[in-house]
């Protein structure tokens, strides 16, 4: 049976856990050589080793780390065909008036500038071959302006703007750029429910399919399609892989006045 990504080289940021780990496993099964870029060396090594891939320690808020991950992919496997910008880190639940400039800068560094640097670094290799796939993981949080997660929402919407702009400019080159807005048990979701566990039931109940998605079974197959030859005429799109959550919006309303960590507010 042919595999959709046979011979392709894919860099997946934040590949050590959550959605990223599901993508790594699925991409490898579809024949890709996978580079797992993650700030967590233990988790990253484990995931990469399990698929006979390459681990690169990478803090996507650092331009040199991101560019180094792209270079490592090319030096190890001879090319880079797919970049999945998935990494996210940090952030906390809180009201707009309690957010700090530092929090917003950190969110933009990880969620927007990191993907931007990865795209810039990979583009010359892709355009030379006349083939490339950029997949940016965005969020329904930004589209619906969910409360309490300003830095996350802002970074993800900025990333969607970058996705569309690059898609338009790069359309003639054979390099496609698309976004996925998933509803899944991501690391960001798990962190949020750690502070507000009641959101698990809320999220499931608000989803038309009655559940949050699974990274491997629900999100990764769509990413594989976007990384494949089959998606060659699709660019500049946001695919809502969310069980239908985007249709009427999702209630994401923790009680921000009952902050479980008042000491963090400043």
N, C-alpha and C positions, 0 to 999 in steps of 0.2 A: 504494500500500500504506500503510495507517495505521501510525503510529508510536506506541509505547506511552506515550511521555512528551511528546507534542506539546503545546507551550505551557506546560509545567511549568518552574519555576525550581529548580535544584538547587545546593546548596553542598556541595562535596567538599573536606574538609580533607586535607592531605597529598597533594594532587592532582598534584604535580609529577613523581612518579616511581612505579615499582613498581605495586602494586595500584591506587593512586589514579589514576595516569595511564591505566591500562586502563579504569577506571570512567568517567573524564572522556570518553574517546573514545567509549565505548559509549553513554553517556547522551546525548551530542550527536547521535549517529547516530539515536537514538530520538526526537529532536525537542526535547530539553530545552535550555534556556538554562543554561549551566553557569558557576558561579563557582568558580574554582580558588584555594583558600586554601593557601598554602605558605610556609614560612620561607625557602626557596631561591628568590630572585627570578629567577635565570637559567632554571632548570628550569621554574618555575611559569609564567613568561611564555611560554616556548616551547610548553608544553602548552596553555595558554589560547588563544594566538594560532592554533594549529593547528585549533581548533574554533570560532573566532570567539567565544570566551568572554571572561569578565572575570577578570583576575588580581588577587588581594588578598594583599599580604604579611601573613603571619599566623603568629605563634608561639603555638600553642594553649596553651602554659603561661601566657600572659598574658590575663587576662580581657578587658581592653580590646581586644586584637587580635581575639579571638573575636567579641565583640559588634560590633566594627567590621565584620567580614566579613559578618555577618548584615545589618547596616544597609546596607552597600554593595550587597548583593543586592537588597534592597527598593528602595533609591533608584534603582538602575540598571534593574531589570526590573519593578518594581511589586509584587512579592510574593516570598515564599519558600515553596516547596511541599515540598521534600525537603532533608533534611540527612543527609549521610553522614559520620560521624565515623570517619575512617580514619587520621589522622596519628599517627605515633609517632616518637620520636627518642631517641637516647642509649641508655644501658644497656650492660652488658658481661657476659660470661660469668664466673661466679665462684661460690664456695660461699656458703651462707647466712651462715656465721660471718665471712666476709670482706666482706660487704656493709656499706654505710654508711647512716646515716640520710639523708644528702644524696641518695644514689642512689635510695632509696625515695621520698623527697619529690618528686624530679624525675620519677620514673616515674608517680606518682599525679597530678602536675600535668598532664602531657601526656596520659596514657592514661585518666584518670577525670574530673578537674576540667574539662579542656578540653571534652570532650563534654557534660558537665553544663551548662557555661555556654552552649554552642551551643544545646542543647535549650531552656533557659530563655529565651534571646533569641528563638528562632524560634517558640516555642509561641504567643504572643499573636497573631501573624499567621496561624498555621495554624488556631487555634481560631475566629478571627473568620470564616474562610472555611468552617469545618466540614470541612476536608480537610488532611491533612498526613501525611508519611512521615518517620520517623526510622529510620536504619539505622546501627547501631553495629558496627564491625569488632572482634570479640573474638579469642580464640585458643584452639586446642586445648592450647597450652602451659599455660594456667591450669587447664583442665578436668582434664588428666592430671598436673598438677604436674611438668612437665618440669624436670630439674635445671639449675642454673646461671643461671636467668633470673628470680629472685625478684621484682624490681621490675616486670618485664613481666607475669608471671603474676598478681601481686596486683592490678595496675591493670586488667587485662583481666577478671578475675573480679569486681572491684568494678563495672566497666562492665556486666557481665551482670546484676548485681543492680539497678543503676540502670535498665537496659532493662526488666526485668520489673516493677519498681515503677511506673515511668512508664506502661508499657502498661496496667497495672491501673487506675491513676488516670485515665488519659486515654481509656480505651476508649469512653466514651459520646460523645466529642467529634468523632469522625471522624479523629483523629490516631492512627496506629498506630506502634508502636515494636518493632522486631525487631533481632536480631543475626545476623551471619554470622561463623562461625569457619572461615576459609579455610586450605587447605594450598596455598600458592602461593609463587612467587618474589618475596616482598615485600622491602622495604628491610631490615626486621629480620632476615629470613632471610639475605639477602645479606651483612649485617654479620657475622652469626654464622659463616657459612662462610668469611668472610675470615680469621677467627681459627682456625677448625677446618674446613679444607676437606674432611676425610674425612667430614663430616656429609652432604655432597651424596649420595654413594652410599648412606649409611645411610638417609637420608630417602626416597630413591627406592625402595630395597629394602623398606622397611617399609610403603610405601603399597600397599594392595591393587590399585590400578590401575597400580602400577609407576612412577609419576612424580609430581613436584610439579606443581600446577596452573599454568595460564597466566592472568595477571590479566585480559586482554581476553576470551579465548575461554571460560574456565572459571568465573571468579568474577563478572565483570561482568554476564552475563545473569541471574544470580540476583538481583543487586542491582537490576537494571532491573525485574524482576518485583515485588520488594518495594516499589519506588518507584511502581508502577503502580496503576491502578484494580483490576486483577485480584487484588490482595492485600488487598482491603478487609476481609476477614473473618479476617485472620491478624495476631495481635499477641501480644507477649510471648514469642516463640519464638527459639530459637537454631538456625539452619540450618547444619549441618556440611557445608560445600562443600569436601570434602577427599579425594575419591576413595575414601572409605570408611575413612579413617585412624582415625576415632573408634570404630570397631566393636570393635577389640581393643586400642586404644591404639597409640601410635607410640614406638618406641625413640628417645629423644633423650638420649644419654648420652655427652657428650664427657668426656674424661679431665680432670677438674677439678684433679687433682693435678699435671698437666703443663701448668700455666698458661703460655701463650706470652708473657704480659706480667706477670711477677712483680712488677715495679715498681708496678703499679697496685693491688696487694693491700695493704689496710691496715685 
